[in-house]
């Protein structure tokens, strides 16, 4: 497993901020996962849920994975016919750190993120 793909989180789409907060509160109430942080577009619940305040990426949401090397992972995925979404791609000092993939399966988009970033 040179690329070291590992599950990062499940991104759940909601209609708006109110829906995201409602979902996050319900998950916390049921499982005690805690609201770990909030950013402009999402609320994180525990280590496994990113509750989106919109439904713009993926019909149902997205699945995040980490990898040992985003550049190599993208080359590997390209050989399998999977590309990246240029608008949702991030580099730092010429090193790829994050990329959304241009595939949707069962209503979910996918992204990969550099481990440790």
VOPAGU-2260 file (C-alpha; in pm, 1 decimal, decimal comma):
REM VOPAGU-2260
SITE   aa  ch    i         X         Y         Z
SITE  UNK   A    0       0,0       0,0       0,0
SITE  UNK   A    1     248,1     257,2    -119,5
SITE  UNK   A    2     -17,1     527,1    -155,9
SITE  UNK   A    3    -155,1     453,4     191,2
SITE  UNK   A    4    -517,0     547,0     122,8
SITE  UNK   A    5    -708,8     576,3     451,5
SITE  UNK   A    6   -1063,7     688,2     522,8
SITE  UNK   A    7   -1076,3    1045,2     655,7
SITE  UNK   A    8   -1445,0    1139,1     684,3
SITE  UNK   A    9   -1791,2    1125,4     535,3
SITE  UNK   A   10   -1917,4    1460,4     410,4
SITE  UNK   A   11   -2294,4    1490,3     450,2
SITE  UNK   A   12   -2480,9    1751,5     246,7
SITE  UNK   A   13   -2751,9    1962,8     407,7
SITE  UNK   A   14   -2954,3    2249,8     262,6
SITE  UNK   A   15   -2806,8    2527,1     476,9
SITE  UNK   A   16   -2639,5    2623,7     804,7
SITE  UNK   A   17   -2954,0    2545,9    1005,3
SITE  UNK   A   18   -2969,1    2194,8     857,1
SITE  UNK   A   19   -2599,4    2137,5     924,7
SITE  UNK   A   20   -2633,5    2244,9    1286,6
SITE  UNK   A   21   -2941,6    2026,9    1331,9
SITE  UNK   A   22   -2762,3    1720,9    1191,8
SITE  UNK   A   23   -2448,7    1789,5    1398,2
SITE  UNK   A   24   -2653,5    1831,2    1717,4
SITE  UNK   A   25   -2844,9    1507,3    1649,9
SITE  UNK   A   26   -2521,3    1310,1    1589,9
SITE  UNK   A   27   -2372,6    1453,8    1906,6
SITE  UNK   A   28   -2688,0    1374,8    2103,7
SITE  UNK   A   29   -2704,3    1014,4    1979,1
SITE  UNK   A   30   -2337,8     919,6    1982,9
SITE  UNK   A   31   -2161,2    1187,0    2191,5
SITE  UNK   A   32   -1913,0    1256,1    1913,8
SITE  UNK   A   33   -1887,3    1627,8    1987,1
SITE  UNK   A   34   -1872,6    1919,6    1751,6
SITE  UNK   A   35   -1499,1    1931,1    1698,2
SITE  UNK   A   36   -1473,3    2242,6    1483,1
SITE  UNK   A   37   -1663,7    2467,8    1247,5
SITE  UNK   A   38   -1556,0    2639,8     929,5
SITE  UNK   A   39   -1745,7    2867,3     690,6
SITE  UNK   A   40   -1887,5    2580,3     485,0
SITE  UNK   A   41   -1914,1    2293,3     736,0
SITE  UNK   A   42   -1942,3    2162,3    1089,7
SITE  UNK   A   43   -1720,6    1870,4    1192,9
SITE  UNK   A   44   -1868,2    1608,1    1424,8
SITE  UNK   A   45   -1610,8    1382,2    1585,5
SITE  UNK   A   46   -1340,6    1264,8    1349,3
SITE  UNK   A   47   -1570,1    1103,2    1096,9
SITE  UNK   A   48   -1835,5    1353,5     977,8
SITE  UNK   A   49   -1806,8    1680,3     788,0
SITE  UNK   A   50   -2158,7    1823,6     779,1
SITE  UNK   A   51   -2180,9    2060,3     485,1
SITE  UNK   A   52   -2385,6    2380,6     507,1
SITE  UNK   A   53   -2480,4    2333,7     139,5
SITE  UNK   A   54   -2531,9    2060,0    -118,0
SITE  UNK   A   55   -2292,5    2174,9    -388,9
SITE  UNK   A   56   -2048,3    1882,0    -394,6
SITE  UNK   A   57   -2189,2    1538,9    -470,9
SITE  UNK   A   58   -2559,1    1458,0    -479,3
SITE  UNK   A   59   -2550,0    1324,0    -122,9
SITE  UNK   A   60   -2207,5    1443,2     -11,5
SITE  UNK   A   61   -1847,8    1329,1     -33,6
SITE  UNK   A   62   -1599,9    1078,4     105,2
SITE  UNK   A   63   -1255,4    1197,0     210,2
SITE  UNK   A   64    -937,2     990,4     209,0
SITE  UNK   A   65    -581,8    1069,6     309,9
SITE  UNK   A   66    -282,9     949,4     111,4
SITE  UNK   A   67      93,3     940,4     155,2
SITE  UNK   A   68     146,1    1137,5    -166,8
SITE  UNK   A   69    -126,1    1331,5    -349,0
SITE  UNK   A   70      81,2    1370,1    -669,0
SITE  UNK   A   71     142,6     995,7    -696,7
SITE  UNK   A   72    -217,2     918,5    -599,6
SITE  UNK   A   73    -344,7    1145,6    -877,8
SITE  UNK   A   74    -115,2     974,1   -1130,3
SITE  UNK   A   75    -238,1     632,7   -1012,1
SITE  UNK   A   76    -603,2     741,2   -1033,6
SITE  UNK   A   77    -549,3     897,0   -1377,8
SITE  UNK   A   78    -437,4     556,0   -1507,1
SITE  UNK   A   79    -775,9     428,5   -1384,4
SITE  UNK   A   80    -963,1     702,8   -1572,1
SITE  UNK   A   81   -1020,4     928,6   -1270,4
SITE  UNK   A   82    -914,4    1292,8   -1283,6
SITE  UNK   A   83    -921,6    1590,1   -1049,7
SITE  UNK   A   84   -1155,7    1888,5   -1038,2
SITE  UNK   A   85    -930,7    2187,5   -1107,2
SITE  UNK   A   86   -1148,4    2432,7    -911,3
SITE  UNK   A   87   -1122,7    2211,2    -602,8
SITE  UNK   A   88    -748,3    2144,3    -613,8
SITE  UNK   A   89    -492,6    2294,1    -375,2
SITE  UNK   A   90    -112,8    2312,3    -387,2
SITE  UNK   A   91     138,9    2469,9    -153,8
SITE  UNK   A   92     485,5    2554,8    -284,9
SITE  UNK   A   93     416,0    2339,7    -592,0
SITE  UNK   A   94     324,1    2033,9    -382,5
SITE  UNK   A   95     -30,6    1898,2    -421,9
SITE  UNK   A   96    -205,8    1878,2     -84,4
SITE  UNK   A   97    -573,6    1828,1    -170,1
SITE  UNK   A   98    -784,5    1729,7    -469,6
SITE  UNK   A   99   -1148,3    1650,9    -538,2
SITE  UNK   A  100   -1189,6    1374,9    -793,8
SITE  UNK   A  101   -1411,5    1401,1   -1099,9
SITE  UNK   A  102   -1609,6    1087,0   -1022,8
SITE  UNK   A  103   -1934,2    1041,3    -831,2
SITE  UNK   A  104   -2045,1     699,3    -703,6
SITE  UNK   A  105   -2382,6     634,1    -539,0
SITE  UNK   A  106   -2426,5    1010,0    -498,7
SITE  UNK   A  107   -2086,9    1074,6    -336,3
SITE  UNK   A  108   -1788,7    1266,7    -471,4
SITE  UNK   A  109   -1440,7    1183,2    -338,5
SITE  UNK   A  110   -1139,0    1382,0    -230,5
SITE  UNK   A  111    -786,5    1298,0    -131,5
SITE  UNK   A  112    -573,4    1491,3     114,9
SITE  UNK   A  113    -204,8    1472,9     196,6
SITE  UNK   A  114    -146,7    1298,9     530,3
SITE  UNK   A  115     -29,5    1546,0     792,7
SITE  UNK   A  116    -155,4    1857,1     613,7
